Amino acid sequence: MRAAIIGIGAIAGMHARALRDIPGVELVAACCRTEEKGRAFAAEFGCRWHGDAARMLRREKPDFVTVATPSGAHLEAVTAAARRGVHVICEKPLEITLKRIDRMLAVVEKAGITFGAIFPQRFNPVVATVHEAAAAGRFGNLAVAASYVPWWRDDAYYGPGRWQGTKALDGGGALMNQSIHGVDALQWIVGASMPGLARGENPVESVQAITAVRAHDAERLEVEDTCVAILRFKNGALGQLLAATSLFPGQLRRFLFGGRDGTAEILEEQLVAWRFRTEAADDAATRDRLLGALIRIAPLPDNKLNDNQKLELLQKTMKLCEKDADRGKVIERANAIRTVETFRFVLPYLDEPSLAEPACKSVVELAHHQKLRDAHKDDFTKALDKVIATTKNPELVERANRYKEGKTWARK
C-alpha cells in the first residue's frame, strides 16, 4: 500500500517510522509548506516532498494518508483526501470544535472511505487488560475512574510562532491536547463496564470543570494550562480528570479504576495495582508478567521521563514486589539511573542478606561513573568498603578496590 503524510510537524517522524515498520506499506510522500523542512524529512525517510496536500494527492495517488497537521487544520486535510477517495488516519484530536468534527464526518461518510483517529492507549496491553476487567464486571459497582496528567511544558512550547496554545489551531490546552488520551481511556473503560450501553454512546452523564492559566503568560496563552474536572457516569460512577502543563518539572501520568470488588492503577505505561476481592486463575500470572515488564522498563532511557521520575517509578515497583527475586531485579536495574538519589535508594539493601548481592552490584556499577563517584567520594568509599566485606563475587571486589583508589576498570 502507498502511504503519504499530510503535515510535517513534531509527530510526523513517528508516523514515518511506524509506517516503515508495517510490512507491505511504502511511504511515498509527505507535504508541508516549508521547503527546507520538507526536503530534510523526505531525505531522512526516503520519500518525496510536496508543498501542498492537493498536489501530493493528485500526483502520488496514495492508498491512505495520515494527518499530522495542527489540530485546527485537520478538517481541510481530511476533506482533501476524502474527496479523492483516499483512506485517512487522523491524529488526535479529530478537530477543535464539534461543528468542524461533524463536517469532517459528513465528508468521510459521503466519500465512503475508511477513517480512523489515533488513540494508541486502546492498543496498550496494560490499558486493554483493565478494559477487559471492566467488561467482565470484575470491579463490581465501579465507584471511581480517574485520569491524572500532571505535566509541565516550558514557555518556549507556547512561544511565538508556535500553534500550541492558540484557539485557532490548538482549540484547547492541557485537556484537549495533552490529556485527550486520558479522556478517551476513561470513556472506553467505564463504557465497557456498562453492558447496556449502545455502541458509540457516551457513558458520561454530566461534567463540571474549572480551568485556569497558572504557570504561563496569560497574554500569550489563549487556552488553559490547568484543568480539573468532575464527571458522573451513567452507571453512577464518579470520575476525576486532572489535565495540566503547569506543574514543574512534571510528574507521572496515572489512571485509577476501582469499585467494591477490585482496583487497578496504571502509572505511565505500567500496571502498578491489580487486586480483586475474588482472584481469577490468571491474576497472579498477570501481576508477574506486568511486574516483570515494569522492572525491565522503568529505568530505561525515555525522553518522556527524567531521572527522578524513573527512580520514582522504580521505587513504586519495589513496593509491588512480593518476592526477593523480584526485589533483587529492581535493585540491580536501578543502576541504569545514574544519580546520587539512586545510590541512596540502593544503599540500605547492602544490610539485607537476601538482597545484598544485587545491591553490591548496583553500588559498584554506579561507582563505575567517575563524575558521580568523585562528587560523593566519602559516601562511595564507605559503600565500596561495605561491598568488599559483603559480596562473594571476586570481580566486584576487584572493581570496588580500584574505584576506591580512583582508578578505572575495563569491562572484560
Sequence and secondary structure as in RCSB ss.txt:
>XXXX:A:sequence
MRAAIIGIGAIAGMHARALRDIPGVELVAACCRTEEKGRAFAAEFGCRWHGDAARMLRREKPDFVTVATPSGAHL
EAVTAAARRGVHVICEKPLEITLKRIDRMLAVVEKAGITFGAIFPQRFNPVVATVHEAAAAGRFGNLAVAASYVP
WWRDDAYYGPGRWQGTKALDGGGALMNQSIHGVDALQWIVGASMPGLARGENPVESVQAITAVRAHDAERLEVED
TCVAILRFKNGALGQLLAATSLFPGQLRRFLFGGRDGTAEILEEQLVAWRFRTEAADDAATRDRLLGALIRIAPL
PDNKLNDNQKLELLQKTMKLCEKDADRGKVIERANAIRTVETFRFVLPYLDEPSLAEPACKSVVELAHHQKLRDA
HKDDFTKALDKVIATTKNPELVERANRYKEGKTWARK
>XXXX:A:secstr
 EEEEE  STTHHHHHHHHHTSTT EEEEEE S HHHHHHHHHHHT EEESSHHHHHHHH  SEEEE S GGGHH
HHHHHHHTTT EEEE SSS SSHHHHHHHHHHHHHHT  EEE  GGGG HHHHHHHHHHHTTTTSSEEEEEEEEE
 B  GGGG TT  TT TTTT SSIIIIISHHHHHHHHHHHHHT TT  TT   EEEEEEEEE  SS TTT  S S
EEEEEEEETTS EEEEEEESBSTT    EEEEEETTEEEEEETTEEEEEEESS  TTHHHHHHHHHHHHHHHTTS
  TTS HHHHHHHHHHHHHH  SHHHHHHHHHHGGGS SHHHHHHHGGGGG TTTHHHHHHHHHHHHTSHHHHHH
THHHHHHHHHHHHHH   HHHHHHHHHHHTT      
